[in-house]
Amino acid sequence: MSTLQFTNIISSDILIHSEKASLPLIDIGEDEYFGILKTNIDKTRMVNTPTLMKFTIDKTGSMNEQQTRKTTKMDYVVQTFISMMEYLSKLDAQIFVQVNTFNITVDELIQCVRITPDNLDEMINKIKSIRADESTDIGLAMEKANEELAQYAEENPEHQIGHIFMTDGDQTRNVKMVSELTELVNSKYNNILVGFGIDHNVDLLSNMADKKNTEYKFVDNMENTSLVYGETVHKFIYPALRNVEFRIENGKLYDWKKNEWTVCLYEDVIIGEAEKVYHIKTTDPSNVLVNIHGSLASLPVTVEISDFDKEFRLLDTATPIPDLVTITTGDIISNDLTKYAFRQKVQELLFRAKSIKYDSISSFKSELRDAFRTIRKYMRMNLLLNDGLLKMICDDIVITYRTIGLGNGRAFAVARQTSQGRQQSYNTGSSQASNKTDTLDLQRQNAVGPDMFDFVPSTPRPVLKRMNTISQRVADERFSASLPNSDDELNVDTFTKYDERGFFHPPVSVFKNIFEDDNYLPEDEIEYYLPSTNYTTCYATPDVLQTMRTMSKRNP
């Protein structure tokens, strides 16, 4: 019996910037046009493929470091895992869990088992039994995981497999080169590498994440542990497409990982409800196209069947959208992609920030400062101060500016670049960067207030005090408070304002050319800017946010 072919891609379109000469900051050839590929994914069902989530948890002595007066790193990990196990046990899906802990040895904490409400308490008790001590042998932990994953895959070839590896430190036992440890990552499976705290080896984890089907996440604030694991779990529960390849003809696509233009981009998983935007350049804007190949991981919620074609195949083809023309005058409505040009520039800067040399920091910070001034002036003059994408790239610049050259600077640069490139829901915040200004203290920054520049601030977030104990109920309430509400402006409004084709165009009466003068205001200066305190991005979908909220709560 043949299976039916469906797609959960709602639309895939190419839009080309109309005025080549008007694009600021980015560097493209005189004969090249800048554009974007936008792909919208349907809301999908929960995965029906049996899924193994293998967790490897660092239990070395550094996990006993206190983050609050009575709360350690390990307390946050245990707390998050309890909430995660509760969440997974309630899903109408075949979810298998296996947990290893490691220091100088590797111990199997939880044998591979399908998680259900019936075995939940037993699993929670095992998680609570974790005790941290000794030094770190990351290589041994990876080797053990590879051995067990290979055996599981051989016995269950049709199952979805994910490995979530967490460490807060560096290889201190049986020291090996970064290249040797990187080779231990098995790209046959989806790997999530979680750097826990500011002291982890970002060089090691980011190098590992360069491998196929592997990504890096940075927990800079322990209170956000549940957010990181929430987004990670969601990727396995609500995948829409797997092994996706975007193949362009008559143009090039930007590869954020390598900071280069290429003819093919790869995404291991794209979740349901996602809106993915990729940058393109072409010398033939009329004939550029992108073929999207991949395999379906789940079906749209509107489709009532269980059997469907999961083979790798052509899913959709994106072509340029014809120009819109006004009915009354026949004028062509120009496509303005300035905000995406800004995003392109910031991605290039973030890539460079990862490996900047000490003697180049001063000049690089000048580049960051100049880019920030241009973007903020554009936002102010075009009434886009609350635009989600533009606010996010301003945060990218400022956090990089204030942390570069510091001990944790590379971790922030890598994390911000990864979140922007992958279009993730979680992002590192500004808690480590907000006080690292060059010439102005926070009191002066706050003196540049809304009334002075007609700026409408977002709703202030609640002030959260440190816990004196690790009370689960109180802690989960705090985790919940750190998530935006469902009507939060940043996450409900996407980062574009739409016309009938689904793309942003500033009203003609509003758009102003900001590149003809040096008329900047104090608020356009990087030293006056306070980054957002929101840890979720403009890319977050409603379903991802719901998973993150659910994982941050416990039943009474």
N, C-alpha and C positions, 0 to 999 in steps of 0.2 A: 504494500500500500504506500503510495507516494505521499510525501508531506507537502503542506502548502507553504508557499513563499510569501512572507510579509516583510514589511520594513517598519521600524519605529522612528524613522527620520521623517519629521513633519515637512521640513523644507531645508534646502541648501542653496544658497544664492551668493553671487559675487557682486560686489559694489566697487566701482572705481572712482577715486577722487577726481573731480572735474577739472580743477585748476592746479596743474603741476607746480606752477611757480609760487603758489600761496602756501605750500606746506613748510612749516618751520621745523628746525632741529634735525630732521632726518636727512640722510645722505643717500640719494639715489641718482642714477644716471640721467643725463639730459633727455634721453629718448625713452625713459622709463616712466611708468605710471604706478602709483601706489594704490592698493585696494585691500579689501578684506573678504574673506570667505566666512559666512555665518551659517552654522548648522544648528537647527532646532530639533531636539529629541522629544518624543512623546512621553507622557507619564506611563511608566511601565509597572507590570505586576511584580510581586515578590518572586525571586528566583525559584524555579522548580528543580534545579539541578542540585543533587546532594553536595554539600559544601563542607570542606575541612578548613577550620581556622586554627593554625598552629601558632602558639604564642611562645616566644623565648624571652624570659624576664631576667634581667640583671639583678642579682641579689648580693652584690659585693658590699664591702663595708661602707663605701661612700653613700650607699642608699640609706644609711642611718643618719645622714646629715639632716639637722633640723631646718625646716623652712619657716616654721613659726615657733612659738615658744614650746609647744609640746607636739608638733606635727613634723614627721620626717618625710623624706621622699617616698619611702616604702609605704608609709601610711596612705599617701595619695594614690599610689599604684594599687594597693589592696582595695581601697575604697572604690576606685574606678572599675576594677575587675568584678567586684561584687555587683555593681550596677549593671555592668555589661552582661554578666551571666544571667541576671534576672531578665534583662531585655531579650536575650537570645532564647531563653527557655520558653517564652510566650509566643514565639513566632510560629506560624503555620508553615514551617519549612524544615527540611532535613539538615540541621546544622550539627556538625561534629566538632568537638573541641579537644585539643591536646595541648598541655602546658609543660614546658621545661623551664627550670630555673638554673642559673649558672653563676659560679665564681671561678675557683680553680678546678672545679669538677662540674659535671652536668647531671642534674637530677630530674627525673620525671615526676612532676608534681601531680599531674592529672593524666591518666592514660586516655587514649583516644576513645571518646564516648559521644554518643548523640545526646545533646543536652535537652532535658525535659523538666517540667515542674517537679517530677518525682525524684530526680537526683540533684536538684538545685542545692538543697541544704548541705549535702555531702560535699559538693564542689566548693561551696562558700567556706566551709570549715577547712578544707585543704588550702584554699587561698589565704585564709587568715593565719595559717601555720607558717608562712614564709618568714624566715629569719635571715637578716643580712649580715655577712661578715666575709673576711678574706679578700683577696685581690681578683683581678679580672683576666679571664682567658677567652676572649671573643672568638679566636680561631677554633678552639675546642667546641664551643657552643654552636658555631656555624657548621662544623663538620658533623656533629651529632644530628643536627636538624636535617642536613642534607641526606644523611643515611636513612633517617626515619621517613622523610618525605618521599624518597625514591621508592621505598618499600610500599608506602601507602598508594602512590601513583600506579605502581605495578599491579596492585591488588584491586584498585578502583580507578581504572583508566578514564571513566566518564565523569568523575567528580571534579568539581571546581576546588582548587587548592590555593590557599593563601598563607604566607608566613609573615607574621608580625614580630619583628625583632626589636627589643628595646635595651638600650644601655645608657648609663649616665657618665661613663668614663672612657678609658683608653686601655689598650692591650698592655697589661703589666706583667703577665705571666707568659712564658714562652714567647717572648717578643718576636714579631715577624714584621716584615715590610708591609706598607700599605698595599702595594701591588699584590703581594701574596695573599693577604686577607681578602682583597677585592675579588680574587679569582674563586674564592669559596662561595660567592653568591651564585645560586643556581637560577638562571633566568628562565627555566622551564615553568616556574611558578611565579605568581604575583608576590613580590616582596615589599613590605613596608618597613622601613628602617626609622626608628624613633630615637632621636637624640634627646635625652632627658636631662634638662638643666644646662647651664652655660658651660660646664666643664667637660662635656663629652668631646670626643675627637671628631670634629666636623670634617676634617680632611678625609678621614677614613670613610665615614658614612656617606659623604657627598660623592666620593669616588666610587663607592659601591653603587650608589644610586644612578650613576651614568650607565649602568648595565640595563639591558632590555627588561621590561616588566618590573622595574624596581624604582621606588620613589623614597624620598627622604622627608621626614617631618621633624620639626624642632619644637619641643615644649620648653618655652622660656619661662613660663609661669606655671608652677605645679598645680595651681587651682584650675588650670585649663586642660588637665590631663584627660578628663572625660570628653572634652570637645574633640581632641585629636583622635582618640579611639572611636568616638561616635562617627566621625566622618569616615574613618577607615572601615568600620563595620558596615556602614551604609554602602560602600563600594561593592561589597560582596553580596549584599542582600538585594540591592536594586540595580544590577548592571543592565544596561540596555544593549550595548555593542561591545564586542571583544576584537582584539587584534585588528584595529582599524588602521587602514592606510589611506592617506590623502595623496593622490597622484595628480600632479598638475601638468597641463600641456600649454605651451606658449607662455610660460611664466615661471616664477619661483615662489616657494613658500618659506617663511622665516622659521628656522629651527632655533628655539630659545636655548636649548641645551648646549649647542655648539656655537651659537652666535653667528650663524651663517645662513645663506639662502640656498635652498635645496629643491629638488623636484619631487621629493616624497617625505611625508611626515607620518610618524607612527604614534598611536595611542593604544595602550594595552586595554583599557576599559573606559567607556563613556557611560555615565549613569543616566537614568531616566530623568526627564524634565530639564536636562542641561541645555544651555545655549552656548555653543562654542564659537569663538571668533579667532580666526587665524589671519595673519598678515601676508599679503602677496605683493609682488611687483611684476610688471609685464611691459614689453614693448609693443604688444599687440592686444590692446584692451577689448577689441571687438570679438576676438577669437579665443581668449583665454578660457580654460575650463578646468574643473577639478573632478576626477572620478574618485568616489569614495567606496573602498572595498573593506569588507570585514565580515563578521558573523554575528547573528542575533544571539543575545544572551537571555532575553526575555521578551515577552510580547506587550503591546500596549494594553492598558486596562480595559479598553473598549472591545478587545478581541476575545471571544469566548471559545477558545480551543486550547488544547494542551500539547498537541504535537505540531512542531513547525520545523522548517529547514534551518539547521544550525551550521551549515557548511559555509566556508569562506567564499564570498562572491561579491559581485558589484551590487552595491546597495542604492546608490544615487549618483547623479551627476549634477554638479553645480555650474551654472553659466551666468554671464553678466545679466543683470536686470536692465531692461531698456530704460532710457531716460524718461522721466515724467515731463509732460508738456502742459502748460496752463491752457485751459479751454478758451479763455477770453483773448489772450494776446499771442498765444503760440510760443511763449518763451519757455526755454528749457530750464527746469528746476535743477540747480547745481547740487551735486553730492559733496557734502563737506565731511571729510574724514580726519579733520585736524586732531580730534581727541585720540584717535588710533595712531596717528603719527607721533603724538606725545608718548603713548604707551610703547611704541616701537623704540623711541629714543631711551626711555627709562629701562626697558629690558636690556638694551645694549650697555647702558651704564651699570646695571646690576651685574651683568656678566663680568665686566671689567673689575668691579669692586671685589669680586671673589679672590682675585690674585694680584691686587695692586701692590706695587713695591713701596717700601716706606718712604723713599725719597721722592715719590710721585704723588703722595697723599695730598699735599698742599694744592698742587695744580688740579688734581682730580676734584677736590672739594670746590674749587672755583667753578669747574664745569657743572657740578651738581647745583651750586648756588645759581648760576646763570639759567640753567634749565628750569629750575623751580620758579624763578622770577617770571620767565616767559609763560609758563603754564598758569601760574596764579593770576597774572594779568589777563590772560585769555579767559579764564573762568570768571573773573570779576566783570570784565567788559561785555561778556556774552551771557550774563545771568546764570552761570553754571556752577556757582559756589557749592551747591548741594548735590552735584552730579557724583554718583557713586564711584564710577571708574576714575574720574579725575581726582577725587579725594584720595582714592587708594594709591594712585601713582605719586601724588604729593607725599603721602605717608612713606611710600617706598624711598623716595629721595631723602626725606628728612631723617628717617631712622638710619639709613645708610650713612648720611652725612655726620650724624652724631655718634655713631659707633665705629666708623672705620678707623683703623689704627689701634683700637682697643682690643683687649684679650678676647672679647666675644664678638668682635666686629665681623669676622668671616662667617660665623654662624648666622648672624642676622642677614647678611648679604645673600648667602645661599638660600636661606629660608624664604626671604622676600622674593628672590628671583624665581624660586620653585613655585611658590604660591601664585605669582603672576603668570608664569609660563604655563603651569598646569591648570590655571583657573580654578583653584581650590576654594573650598568654603571656609577653611580655617586659615588664619594668618597670625604670625607672631605680632605681639603688640608693642607698645612703646614704653612699657614699664621700666625697661633697662636703658631707654634712650631719652626719656623726657627731660632729664636733668642735665644732659650732656650738651649744653649750648656753648657757643664760642665766646660771645661777648655780652649777651643779655641774659639776665636771670629770668625765672618764670614769672616773677612779679611784673617785670617790664613787658613780657609777652602778653600776659593777661590784660595789661593796660591798653592794648590795642583792641578795643571792645567792639561789639556788634554795632552800636550806634554810630561809631566813627565811620565805618565803611559800609553801612547798610547791609550787614551780614546777618543772615538768619541761622543761628546755631541749631544743631540737632538737639533732640531732647536729652538733657543730662542724665547720665547713668547714676544709679544709686551708689552711695559711698558704702563700701563693705569693710568692716573691721576684721582684724585677725581673730581666728578662733583660739580659745584657751585650751580646748580639748578637741578631739577628733570625732565629736558627736556626728554620727552619720546623718541624722536628719538635718541638723544645722548646716553641715558641710554641703549636703545636696541642695539645700535652699540657696546657698551661696553660688553653687555651680549654676543653678537655674537662673539666678539673678544676672549672671554674666552673659546670658544669652539674650539677644534682642527679642522683643515680643513679635507676634505674628504681623502686627501692623507697623513694625519698625521701618522707618523711611529708607534706610540704607539697603534693606534686604527685600522689601516688597517692591519698591521701584527698582527696575533693572537699571543698568548703567547707561541706557540709551533712552531717548524720547523718540517715539515712532511716528512715521507717516504710514500711509496705507500699504507700503511695501515692507514695512518692518524696520526701516532704518532712520537714523537721526538726521534731521536737518534743522539748524537754527533758523527761526523766522528771519526773513530778509530785513525786517525793520530792526532786528536785534543784533544781527551779526556785524561785528566791527573788526577792521583790520588792525591788529595790535602790533604789527611788526614794522611800522613806519616811523616810530619815535621811541624815545627812552622815557616816556611819561609813566614811571612806576610810582606806586604808593608804598608807604612803609609796610602795609600788610602783604605786599608781594615779596618781601624779604624772608629768607629762610629762618632767620633768627627769631622772628616773631611768631612762628607757626607752632601750634601744639598738635601733634598727631592724634588721630582718632583713638579712643580707648576701646573701640569695638573690635573683637577678635574674629568676627565673621565678616566675610567679604561680599562684594556686590555680585559675586558668582554663585553664592549659595542658593540652592533651590528650596522650595517649601518643604519637600520631603526630607532633604538633608537636615534642615533646621529642626524638623520634628524628631528625627532620630537622635540628634544631639541633645535636644531637650529631654527626651525620654530617658536617655542614658544618664542624665544628671540627676535623676529622681529615684526615690525609693518609695515603695508602698508603705502606708502607715501601719 
